[in-house]
Amino acid sequence: MQQNENMSLLANQKLPLAMHSFAVGADGRLVKQVLSRIAFHFIFDGLTYHAIALQGEDAGFVEIYTDLGGIPYSAEGVARRVDVAEIIYSTRDLPSIRVSVTDKQHVILSASAAVDNATVSQTILATVSMLVIKARPWLTLLALYGLPNPRQAAA
């Protein structure tokens, strides 16, 4: 009887099953485990991206971000600094893309999306790929003003 219960539990789950998504309980039954956080890094177009996948009770969330280097100084060109500030300001109302400045004056490009299940590797990788594609036009625009900083991207 217990074996049938385990098969029933597995049959009602979305496939493919994520690694470590089930554990054997004290009574020998399979117990679903929800992974709360998966983090990894990758390099694309010479930039190091950081990715985080979070899973809640009902839904998941995937976010990527990359440090584009320091915001231009006024000495490098007031117009250049103003243009970068306008680009940063223009992303404030976008639903999934954000360009922001840290307290150390570094420009961060981030993108995020809600997902049904942030514990399945195929979902995470597909979402990360989609977010990189969405971020590319903003990277192209910022590159006109010297961001990402070539020294930062090479590091």
C-alpha positions as CSV (number, residue, x, y, z in Angstrom):
1,M,0.0,0.0,0.0
2,Q,2.8,2.4,0.9
3,Q,4.5,1.9,-2.5
4,N,1.2,2.9,-4.3
5,E,1.0,6.1,-2.2
6,N,4.6,7.0,-3.3
7,M,3.8,6.3,-6.9
8,S,0.7,8.5,-6.6
9,L,2.7,11.3,-5.1
10,L,5.2,11.1,-7.9
11,A,2.5,10.9,-10.6
12,N,0.9,14.1,-9.4
13,Q,4.1,16.2,-9.7
14,K,5.3,18.2,-12.7
15,L,8.1,16.5,-14.5
16,P,11.1,16.6,-14.7
17,L,11.7,16.3,-11.0
18,A,14.3,18.6,-9.6
19,M,17.3,17.3,-7.8
20,H,16.7,16.9,-4.1
21,S,13.0,17.7,-4.5
22,F,12.0,14.6,-2.5
23,A,13.3,13.1,0.7
24,V,12.4,10.0,2.5
25,G,10.4,10.8,5.7
26,A,10.8,9.1,9.0
27,D,7.9,6.8,8.2
28,G,9.5,5.8,4.8
29,R,7.2,7.9,2.7
30,L,8.4,10.4,0.1
31,V,8.1,14.0,1.3
32,K,8.3,16.9,-1.2
33,Q,11.0,19.4,-0.3
34,V,10.8,23.0,-1.6
35,L,14.2,24.4,-2.4
36,S,14.2,28.0,-1.2
37,R,17.2,29.4,-3.1
38,I,19.5,28.5,-6.0
39,A,22.4,30.8,-6.9
40,F,25.0,30.6,-9.7
41,H,27.2,32.9,-11.9
42,F,27.9,32.9,-15.6
43,I,29.7,35.0,-18.1
44,F,28.1,36.3,-21.3
45,D,29.5,38.9,-23.7
46,G,32.4,39.4,-21.3
47,L,30.2,40.3,-18.3
48,T,29.8,38.3,-15.2
49,Y,26.2,37.8,-14.3
50,H,24.8,36.6,-11.0
51,A,21.6,34.6,-11.0
52,I,19.3,33.8,-8.2
53,A,16.2,31.5,-8.3
54,L,13.9,31.7,-5.3
55,Q,11.0,29.3,-4.7
56,G,8.1,30.2,-2.4
57,E,5.1,28.1,-1.5
58,D,3.1,29.0,-4.6
59,A,5.4,30.6,-7.1
60,G,9.0,31.1,-8.0
61,F,11.2,34.1,-9.0
62,V,14.4,34.3,-11.1
63,E,16.7,37.4,-11.1
64,I,20.0,38.1,-12.9
65,Y,22.2,41.1,-12.3
66,T,25.6,42.4,-13.4
67,D,27.9,45.2,-12.3
68,L,28.6,47.5,-15.2
69,G,31.3,49.6,-13.4
70,G,31.3,53.1,-12.0
71,I,29.0,55.8,-13.1
72,P,30.8,58.4,-15.2
73,Y,32.3,61.3,-13.3
74,S,31.4,64.9,-14.2
75,A,35.1,65.4,-15.2
76,E,34.6,62.7,-17.8
77,G,31.8,64.8,-19.3
78,V,28.8,66.3,-17.7
79,A,26.6,65.4,-20.7
80,R,27.7,61.8,-20.5
81,R,26.9,61.6,-16.8
82,V,23.5,63.2,-17.4
83,D,22.7,60.8,-20.3
84,V,23.5,57.7,-18.1
85,A,21.4,59.2,-15.3
86,E,18.5,59.5,-17.8
87,I,18.9,55.9,-18.9
88,I,18.8,54.8,-15.2
89,Y,15.8,57.0,-14.6
90,S,13.9,55.6,-17.6
91,T,14.0,52.0,-16.3
92,R,12.2,52.8,-13.0
93,D,8.8,51.8,-14.2
94,L,9.7,48.8,-16.3
95,P,8.3,45.6,-15.0
96,S,11.3,43.3,-15.4
97,I,14.5,45.4,-16.2
98,R,16.1,47.8,-13.8
99,V,19.3,49.9,-14.0
100,S,20.3,51.3,-10.6
101,V,23.3,52.8,-8.9
102,T,24.8,51.4,-5.7
103,D,26.0,53.5,-2.8
104,K,29.5,53.1,-4.2
105,Q,28.4,54.7,-7.5
106,H,28.4,51.5,-9.5
107,V,25.8,50.9,-12.2
108,I,23.9,47.6,-11.8
109,L,21.7,46.1,-14.5
110,S,19.2,43.6,-13.2
111,A,16.3,41.7,-14.8
112,S,13.7,39.4,-13.1
113,A,10.7,37.3,-13.9
114,A,8.2,35.2,-12.0
115,V,8.1,31.5,-12.8
116,D,5.9,28.6,-11.8
117,N,8.7,26.5,-10.4
118,A,12.1,27.8,-9.7
119,T,13.5,24.4,-8.7
120,V,13.6,22.9,-12.2
121,S,16.9,23.5,-13.9
122,Q,15.3,23.8,-17.4
123,T,12.9,26.5,-16.1
124,I,15.7,28.5,-14.5
125,L,18.0,28.3,-17.5
126,A,15.3,29.2,-20.0
127,T,14.2,32.2,-17.8
128,V,17.8,33.3,-17.4
129,S,18.3,33.2,-21.2
130,M,15.1,35.2,-21.7
131,L,16.3,37.8,-19.2
132,V,19.7,38.2,-20.8
133,I,17.9,38.8,-24.2
134,K,15.7,41.4,-22.6
135,A,18.7,43.2,-21.0
136,R,20.8,43.3,-24.2
137,P,19.2,46.5,-25.7
138,W,19.9,48.3,-22.4
139,L,23.5,47.1,-22.4
140,T,23.9,48.3,-26.0
141,L,22.5,51.7,-25.0
142,L,24.8,52.0,-22.0
143,A,27.8,50.9,-24.0
144,L,27.4,54.2,-26.0
145,Y,28.4,56.0,-22.8
146,G,31.3,53.7,-21.8
147,L,29.3,51.2,-19.7
148,P,30.2,48.5,-19.1
149,N,33.6,49.7,-18.1
150,P,36.0,47.6,-20.3
151,R,38.3,47.1,-17.2
152,Q,35.3,45.9,-15.2
153,A,34.1,43.5,-17.9
154,A,37.6,41.9,-18.3
155,A,37.9,41.2,-14.6
